[in-house]
Amino acid sequence: MTSTQTILVLGATGQTGQHFTRLALDAGHRVRALARNPAKLSLQHEGLEVVQGSISAPLDLDALLEGVDAVVLMLGDVVAQRDRLVNTTFVRALVPVMRRKGVRRLLYQAGGLSAAPGKRLMPVLRLVRATIARAYDGQHRDNEAVMRWLDTEARDIAWVVHRAGIGSDGPSKGELRRSRTWISIATFVDCAAYSLRLLFDDDAVHTCDGSAYRRGR
Ligand SMILES: NC(=O)c1ccc[n+]([C@@H]2O[C@H](COP(=O)([O-])OP(=O)(O)OC[C@H]3O[C@@H](n4cnc5c(N)ncnc54)[C@H](OP(=O)(O)O)[C@@H]3O)[C@@H](O)[C@H]2O)c1
C-alpha cells in the first residue's frame, strides 16, 4: 500500500480522469486538479483542491507543482489536437518545472491506437485508426509525440505511459494488467483503477504498454 501522496491530475473532468480522481481520494491520496471549468467536477472531498486553468494558456507551474509527489495526465481535446501537439507542448514545459520542484513521478494516459516509441501498431489497429477512429488521429499523433519526447528527453523522471483501450463507461469488467502484446476494450473505471496502480509501480517505469483483462476479455 502506497503512503498518502499528493497527485496533480490534469484532465480530472474527463471520462477517465473523473474516476481516477475519485479512486485516488478513496485510496487516501490528496488530489490537486487543474480544470478549465471547475463546475464540471461534481466531486467534493476534503482531500481535493481544484485550480482553474488550461494547459494551453499561461499557468503558474511552480505553484501547481508545489507539494506534489506525482503528476497524472489524462488529457484530450480532439478539436485542438487535430492540427496542434497541445499535450506535447505542455509536457515539454511541465517536465523542467517538475525537475526544479523535485517531482519525479508522472503517468501519461495515451491510447491503444497510439504507437509506442520505435514500435508499429498491429495491422488491425492501424486499420481501425485509419477508418472508424480516424477522427482521433490528431490525438494519437500528439500522444505519440509525448511518448517519443519522454523516451528521449526525460529518462531522469520516473514516467510511465498507459496506452489504454477504453471502450465504454459501464461498470467494472475486471482487473486490468500491464500487457506488451494486447489491449483490452475496457471501461473508464477499470482504466482509471489500473492507472492508479501503475502510477506507483516501479517495475513499469519507462514503459508504454497497453492494459488487458486477466482472462483475455
Ligand atoms: N475515450 C476513449 O475511449 C479513449 C480510449 C483510449 C485512450 N484514450 C486516451 O485517454 C486519454 C484521456 O481520454 P479520456 O477519454 O478519458 O478524456 P476526455 O473525456 O476526452 O477528457 C479529457 C480531459 O482533458 C481536459 N482538457 C482538455 N484540454 C484541456 C486544456 N487545454 N486544459 C486543461 N484540461 C484540458 C478536459 O477538460 P474539459 O472537461 O474542460 O474538456 C478533460 O478533463 C487521452 O490521451 C485519450 O487518447 C481515450
The ligand as a Gaussian input file, in Angstrom:
#p B3LYP/6-31G(d) Opt

LIG

0 1
 N      -12.019000       7.925000     -24.669000
 C      -11.521000       6.771000     -25.072000
 O      -12.254000       5.830000     -25.447000
 C      -10.039000       6.549000     -25.056000
 C       -9.557000       5.318000     -25.491000
 C       -8.204000       5.062000     -25.385000
 C       -7.346000       6.040000     -24.892000
 N       -7.826000       7.243000     -24.545000
 C       -6.847000       8.255000     -24.107000
 O       -7.001000       8.574000     -22.748000
 C       -6.685000       9.952000     -22.543000
 C       -7.857000      10.599000     -21.818000
 O       -9.022000      10.314000     -22.550000
 P      -10.490000      10.469000     -21.926000
 O      -11.437000       9.991000     -22.957000
 O      -10.521000       9.930000     -20.544000
 O      -10.549000      12.071000     -21.782000
 P      -11.765000      13.048000     -22.146000
 O      -13.041000      12.545000     -21.610000
 O      -11.662000      13.428000     -23.574000
 O      -11.333000      14.288000     -21.227000
 C      -10.179000      14.993000     -21.493000
 C       -9.830000      15.835000     -20.293000
 O       -8.785000      16.733000     -20.689000
 C       -9.166000      18.042000     -20.295000
 N       -8.572000      19.041000     -21.139000
 C       -8.575000      19.082000     -22.493000
 N       -7.938000      20.175000     -22.925000
 C       -7.527000      20.829000     -21.803000
 C       -6.843000      22.040000     -21.587000
 N       -6.445000      22.821000     -22.602000
 N       -6.559000      22.406000     -20.314000
 C       -6.957000      21.639000     -19.274000
 N       -7.646000      20.488000     -19.411000
 C       -7.922000      20.109000     -20.668000
 C      -10.671000      18.031000     -20.424000
 O      -11.219000      19.133000     -19.761000
 P      -12.710000      19.671000     -20.105000
 O      -13.611000      18.869000     -19.211000
 O      -12.637000      21.097000     -19.769000
 O      -12.957000      19.397000     -21.575000
 C      -10.984000      16.709000     -19.777000
 O      -10.902000      16.790000     -18.388000
 C       -6.383000      10.534000     -23.942000
 O       -4.967000      10.541000     -24.154000
 C       -7.005000       9.545000     -24.890000
 O       -6.290000       9.459000     -26.118000
 C       -9.157000       7.516000     -24.577000

